[in-house]
Amino acid sequence: MNELTVVIDETGATPSANGFGVGAILFPKERTDLLRGAAKEIAVLVSKEDFKYKHVQNNSSARAKFIQTLQLKGVRIFGFYSSASGMKQRIDRFNEVAPIYGRHMLDYDSSPAIQLMDLFLGYGVGPIACHALVNRYTADLYWDRRNDLKLIESLVKKHIEKYANHPRLAGAEKSIRFGGQTAGRLNSVARLAGVLAGDLRLFFDLHGSKIWKCLDVNGLRMQNDPYGMQHAAASSRLMATSEEALADRDPYSSSPGTVMLQAYYKGFLKHIDTKRNLISFCDPQGRMGLLEIEHGQRWHVRQSAD
């Protein structure tokens, strides 16, 4: 099997109080130096080695280099966004339907931080594991600097163990591993993942309202647990299709209110059934969904079942 490296970072320090974005960059190990070099170029352009989203955002040349990097052959990306308090609302929704589906409820005795991380990893690790399994990779997951890596490690391993009995992910438990904290060359790649997370956060902060209004306010219920279904598309429902630009038409503009998503959306992982690029989200009411991108002028909103 080929080896895949996954570097993950987030923006938004307290997810329970603020919206936050998570960006993951997936790449073959032989591409590490290429990505590291791109990050070094961006650091020179913005005159800051430990650059953040705001530094790239305000520099058109740095934007262009970042976009070009995400368009490299073999590089794929994963994105997740939660609006303010969205994940807390999601925990309540999850536990409300747990008895219906025969799930274990999330532990109310654990801290909010543990609940949030457990729920996010349940949604976040799955698509990455599926990508590794389908493309015959082994994937090592790395996080940027954090003080809760032991917690993340235990939760990642818990979710990986579940895949052995999952109808869509059986075998993925052998394809994905917890790698730990980024170090050495991967520290530069973590800067890129942080920029991706920041751009996703801004996109949904600016454009989320037109997505949220497409969702069923009461949520979706099914006869059987949607997360145990054989086909991924069956666990969600198509709610709307839009024939308009996904985001800003000039992603290279060095404007604080302009996102770059329109230029790099083709790098997002694809839905295993619909084959469209996807971004996962959680709206202010805790309703999960997928933004499925057919192309830059046509995209779909899917709502995931509770």
Number of C-alpha atoms within 10 A of each C-alpha: 11 11 16 23 24 28 29 27 24 25 24 17 10 12 23 19 14 14 24 27 26 26 26 29 26 28 21 18 14 11 16 16 14 13 24 20 15 20 25 18 17 25 20 12 18 20 11 12 15 14 20 19 18 13 20 24 25 18 18 17 18 23 24 18 18 23 20 13 18 24 17 14 11 12 18 21 27 26 24 22 31 30 23 22 20 25 31 22 17 23 20 16 16 20 17 13 16 16 11 13 17 10 12 10 14 17 13 12 8 9 9 16 14 18 17 19 17 22 17 18 16 17 15 19 16 18 19 21 23 24 22 23 22 13 10 15 21 21 28 19 23 24 23 22 14 11 9 10 15 11 13 19 15 13 19 21 14 14 17 25 15 14 19 15 12 16 14 19 21 16 18 27 21 17 22 27 20 18 15 17 18 20 14 8 13 21 20 25 28 30 25 30 30 25 26 30 27 25 25 27 27 21 22 23 16 14 13 18 12 10 20 21 12 16 22 12 10 9 15 16 16 14 7 12 17 19 18 16 14 13 14 17 16 16 21 22 17 17 15 14 16 13 11 11 13 20 19 16 15 14 20 23 19 20 13 13 12 20 26 25 21 20 21 17 22 20 20 22 22 20 19 16 10 12 12 19 22 29 22 21 28 26 25 20 20 23 26 26 24 22 19 23 24 17 17 18 13 14 20 20 23 23 25 25 19 24
